[in-house]
Amino acid sequence: MVVLAFLKLLGCLGLLMYGTKLMGESLQKLAGDQLRHILDSLTTNRFTSLLTGALITAMIQSSTAASVMTISFVHAGLLSLLQALPVLMGASVGNTLIAWIMAAEFNFEISNYIYPLMLIAFLLVYYRKRQSLGESIFGLCFILLSLGLLCNMADDMQLANQSTLMHYLAVSNENYLSYIILLLIGAAVTYAVKSSAAITATAMVLCSTGVWSIYSGVAFILGENIGRAIVTWNAAASAGVPAKRTAFGQLIFNLCGVTWMFAIFPFVVNWLCDLIHFDPTIKGVTADNNLAYVLAAFHTGFNFCNVALFIGLVKPLEQLSNRFIHKKKRVDENESELRFITQGLLDTPEDSVMQAKKEVINYTDTVAKMFTQARYLFSINNRMEFKNTFTLIEHYEEICDEMEVDIANYLNKVSEEDIDDALKVTICGMLREVAEIESIGDSCHHIAHTALRNFNSSKKLTEKQLDHIHQMFQLVEQALEQVKLLLHTRKVPKEASTIYYIENEINKFRNQLRKLNFQDVNKGTYSYQTGTMYMDIVNECEQLADAIINVAEARMETRAKEG
């Protein structure tokens, strides 16, 4: 009987966690880029950031997802630490909405009315354009159904009368030591299951059936705040320094809040009970349904008060995070490698693609640095300096090859998830971009090898030829800057047409230099070998410009299909 009761409890909590996860992920799919645009645009000051965090968490009902999304924005450089900390504070407030839904279920049995919603959700799921909406309604139905089952299970089985189960779940002594133990258990369970809703539901069931007092339930719920912060820290562990600083700031915020509230929470609970005329000493079947409201009110009130105390301390919190999380110095300051997809896939495919987009920009920056170094080779006369620069370009070539494979593999993993057609189009476009960026790197590498041939040759390029090559390099550099601008902006800028203009100028200049080279070789101005090296560089620049155009076209075509 005890084993069956325990399994039923776990089954109900599992259904609750699945419903919360399904509703959160479906709402994120339904919102699409809007959630990220909201998070990016409504964080101009700490108060709008706070409100944004609360609203997004209330919408998707997952503080973990909201926190990870914020961390990924910081990691991608879209949010600063000062912007992100109030968002995470707001997420703690928005997370409390689920507690009020649970309290309503304990009092009104709203789960009895979910079956029409299930029918609507079933119909929407089979209508592809409304699939995400249908799945989010299914998630809500599962949440309400699990809460109803929890309430009925607690009433039918009379958990307070199950002596064996009580022996394992009950708190023997009501004192601060037992409350500390419950707080730590709440933190550990939240970290393990990554669901604060399960913690709140467990506390309400065990308190309403007399297994725990309301004080034990409150201590258990306080532990959930620590568990959430640890989950966020774990998500940022493999990310960059800004993400770790953000997660550390949330950890300090939650730990400080739990500490001051834990010292006075019995008095706060007594005040809340007096406010709604509830006797906190009454346990079990004699307790009225206001107990669930006391827990929900405490959960919300604590987070509101904690945010009110710390919203003015965001700057000191940022300084503390910067002090404790140090930025590691690179061995080679010129080295570029993966920076944004190092922690693997994120909670949703949309967030993973957003990370990959930042990595594509990083990849473009890397080949741009490689081009700068290849161009510099033609201005070096010192052998040691030439050797060091050429070695650096060879190193860049290895990095570029690895980045292409890593980004492509990452995008392929994302495409294996359950994604919509729009995201598939985006991923296909990004794979094309990555392939073309690798072609730019190859052209830079070929130019460097031609520079090496020229450096070691007895018949070097003439001053006139070098002047023409540097003019070609200037055009290529302008095209690279324009494509970097295109990748950085969400909408296609008016300047995008400039890339086509530059590429056309490069083609014209190549044709002009080809004719001049033919004439100069015939005149004997320089040798055929020198002319060959010269045209190799010119032709490589033209191919490089073609690859830049292909990157731009891939991005613009993707945006056109995304609408």
C-alpha positions, 0 to 999 in steps of 0.5 A: 500500500505504501509503495503504491501510494508513493508510485501514485505520488511520483506519477502525478508529479511526473505528469505535472512536470511533463505538462509544464515542460510541454506548455513552456516549449510550445509557447516558445515555439508559438512566440518564435522570434518574438520572445527573443525580440521582446527580451532584446528590445525591452531591457533598456533599464532595470525596471523594464528588464524586471517586467520583461523577465516576469512576463516572459516567465509567466507566459512560458511557465518555466523560470529555468527556460527563461533563465537559460534564454537570458544566459544565452543572450548574455553569452551571445553578446545581445544582453549585458550583465546589467540588463540580464540581472533584472530579467532573472529577478523578474523571472523569479516573480513570474515563476510564482503564477503556477502556485496560484493555479495550484491553489485554485485547483485545491479550492475549485477543482478546475481540472473537472472542466479541462476535457473540452480544452483537451478536445480543442487541443486535439483538433489544433494539433492536427492543424499544422499551422496551429500545432504549437498552440494545441500543444501548449493547451495540452500542456495546461490540461496536463498540469490541471489534470495532474493537480486534480489527481494529486488532490484526489489521491491525497484525499482518497488515501488519507496520507496522514493516516498512513503510518509507514508513509508518514514515518518517511515523509513527516517532520519529527521536530518542528525546529529550525534544524528540520527546516534547514534540512527541508530547505536543502532537500527542496533545493536538491530536488529542484536541481534534480527534476528542474521543475519548481512546479513539482516542489510547490505541488508537493508542498501543497499536497503534504501540507493539506493532508497533514503530513507537514505543517505549513512551516515545513512546506514554506521551508521546502518551497524556499529551497526551490529558489536555491535549486533554480539558481544552481540549475542556471549556474550549471547551464552557464558552466560551459559558457563564456565569462559573461554568462558565468557572471550572470549566473553567479549574480542570480545565485547571490541574489537567490541565496541572500534572499533565502537567507534573510527570509529564512530567519523570519519566515515563521513570523511572516507565515503567522502574519499571512495566516492572521490576514486570511483567518487561517490557523497555522497549527491546524493540520490534515483534514481539519484544515480549510483550503486556504492553506494552499493560498497561504503557500502561494501568497508566501511564495509570491510575496517573498519574491516580490520583497526580494526583488524590491530589496535588490533591484536597487543593488544591481550595480553592486551585484554586477561588480561582485560578479566581475570580481569573483568571475575572472576573465581568462587571458588568451594565450594568443590574443589573435586566436579565434575559435568557437565561443557561443555553441560550446555548451551544446544544444539549449532547451529549445531549437530556436535558442540553439539556432540563435547561438549558432547565428552568433557563431557564424558571425564569429566565424566571419570575423575569424576569416576577416582577420585571416584576410587582414594577415594575408594582405599584410604579407605583401608589405613585409620584408623581414624574413622572421616577421614574414615567417611568423605571420605566415604561421599565424595564417596557417593556424587560422586555416586549421581553426576555420576548418574545425569551425566549419565542421563544428558549426555544421555538426551543431546545426545538423543536431538541431535539425534532428529535433522537432522543429517547424518548417521556418526553422528548417529553412533558417538552418539550411541557409546557415549551412550554406553560409558556413560553407561559403565562409570556409571558401573565403578562408580557403581563398585567404590561405591560397593568397598567403601561399602565393605571397610565400612564392613571391617572397622566395622568388628572385623575380618578385612582383613589381611596385605597380603590380603591388599597387594594383593588388592592394587596390583589389584588397581594399575592395575585398575588405569593403565587401567583407565589412558589408557582409559582416554588417548584414549578418549582424542586423536582423533586417536586410539593410539598405547597404546590402546592395553595396555588396553587389556593387563592390563585387561588380567593381572587383570583376571589372578591375580583374578584367582590366588587370588581366588585359594589362598583364597580357600587354606587360608580359608581351612587352617584357615588363616582367616575366611570365612567372611574375605575371602568373603569380600576379593573376593568381592573386587577382583571380583569388580575390575575385573568387573570394568576392564571389563567396562573399556574395554567396554568403549575403544571398544565403542570408537574404534568401533565408530572411525573405522566406522567414518573412 
